[in-house]
Amino acid sequence: MFSSISRYFIRYSWKYDIKKCQYFSLLSSSPIELNIKMKKLIDSRQYKQALDLFDRQLQMSTNVTFTLALKACSQLNDHQRGVRIHEQLSLKSLKDPFLQTSLIHFYMQCHDVDKANRIFSTIKNKTIHMYGAMFKGYILNNMPEKVIELFEKISIEIDEVIIIMLFNACAKLCNSHAIQIGNNILKQLPSSFLHHQKLVNSAIDMLMKFGDVNQAEFLFKKIQNKTLVTYGAIMQGYLINNLFDKVLGVFEKIPLKPNEVLYSIFYNACASLSNEKSIQIGKKYFNQMPTIYLNDIVLTNSAIHMFMKFNEIDIAESLFSKMKKRTLYTYGVMINGYNINEEPQKCLLLFEQMKKENLTINEPISISLIGACSQIGIRSISENIVNQISHLSSNSYLNNSLIDMWGKSSDINQARKIFQSIIQPDIIAYNSMSIQ
């Protein structure tokens, strides 16, 4: 009995010593060592462990340590913990430019834009990195107009990073002021900017969003060493400007191995054309594509959409069944595909599958379901679907679809009721009612 107890305590003591050693091995003997350990943890995405280490050795922390801790909070989107770290900073530390930039980045990342604005406004000597943090934060929080507004106030020399973010903001806005600012800055750039790949790519994207295809093509042709991102920018630009044949033309001439992004853009262009040539080319390159690319959800969604537009339902269904993970958009592509191929019953069956997976339908899927009900033309089925999409806000697209559905379901009273609820009916609404 005594020897058993002795062995137990020896074994327990041994395990305790190991845990103790592991604990103390994480602790640092100097601020530099602490910062190095925290940086390694952050680089390996062990953000919680980095913050735990920070908490244990707070007394040894320097401004660099606080900067690393704020970075970990930003990655975790831990607003409360970041605020506590902010409150622990001394008045002297609060004047450190790197810490000021980190605080701006942290609050922007946590969507506390007002706090980031207040910190930025109190800084007398603003650096280019601070402006960069503000620009990045505004774009992250979907406030591109603030980027342009702040850009017009910059009084220090700007760099390529700032210009790239400005171009991104202009591309998102696409109003007259954004177009003017974007074009003016682009004209002021020296020809050497063509050697900066990211800057040129963002310029092409911006010009394509402006609808200035000729200028975007001019830049594209000037680039000597084109990357996959460059090809993606020009192809996506052609796609949004409905120049689908040009997408196919660029894709077939790419001297590099296309990635998943380029294949997705290519499939979308083929789907939009759906003519004999695009069907032939789309199938050809799909068969040549590495099968591992089908692990990419966006690419598979594009391929499903393409085959649905080609009336190749079996191939689309096969791709859908093999997907390990499906998004709401995936279901939307399938339901819309069944709808355009006049397979309304399959639309409703897939909708039942969505409900089992607790997916909440959005407006595009609802319109496709309404379209399926229009094809079926049975009032009870229409009523059942309408009851399940009652959470959606009313708008012209939804109302017009409902008018058409009720009319084809032989319920003219419901169609008229919706029509009369529209304050300013458009031509589609009038046409939908006139054929009832």
Sequence and secondary structure as in RCSB ss.txt:
>XXXX:A:sequence
MFSSISRYFIRYSWKYDIKKCQYFSLLSSSPIELNIKMKKLIDSRQYKQALDLFDRQLQMSTNVTFTLALKACSQ
LNDHQRGVRIHEQLSLKSLKDPFLQTSLIHFYMQCHDVDKANRIFSTIKNKTIHMYGAMFKGYILNNMPEKVIEL
FEKISIEIDEVIIIMLFNACAKLCNSHAIQIGNNILKQLPSSFLHHQKLVNSAIDMLMKFGDVNQAEFLFKKIQN
KTLVTYGAIMQGYLINNLFDKVLGVFEKIPLKPNEVLYSIFYNACASLSNEKSIQIGKKYFNQMPTIYLNDIVLT
NSAIHMFMKFNEIDIAESLFSKMKKRTLYTYGVMINGYNINEEPQKCLLLFEQMKKENLTINEPISISLIGACSQ
IGIRSISENIVNQISHLSSNSYLNNSLIDMWGKSSDINQARKIFQSIIQPDIIAYNSMSIQ
>XXXX:A:secstr
 HHHHHHHHHHHHHHHHHHHHHHHHHS SSHHHHHHHHHHHHHTT HHHHHHHHHHTGGG  HHHHHHHHHHHHH
HT HHHHHHHHHT  TTGGG HHHHHHHHHHHHHTT HHHHHHHHHH SS  HHHHHHHHHHHHHTT HHHHHHH
HTT  S   HHHHHHHHHHHHHH SHHHHHHHHHHHHHS GGGGG HHHHHHHHHHHHHHT HHHHHHHHHH SS
  HHHHHHHHHHHHHTT HHHHHHHHHH SS   HHHHHHHHHHHHHH SHHHHHHHHHHHHHS GGGGG HHHH
HHHHHHHHHTT HHHHHHHHHH SS  HHHHHHHHHHHHHTT HHHHHHHHHHHHHTT    HHHHHHHHHHHHH
H  HHHHHHHHHHSTTS   HHHHHHHHHHHHHTT HHHHHHHHHH SS  HHHHHHHHT 
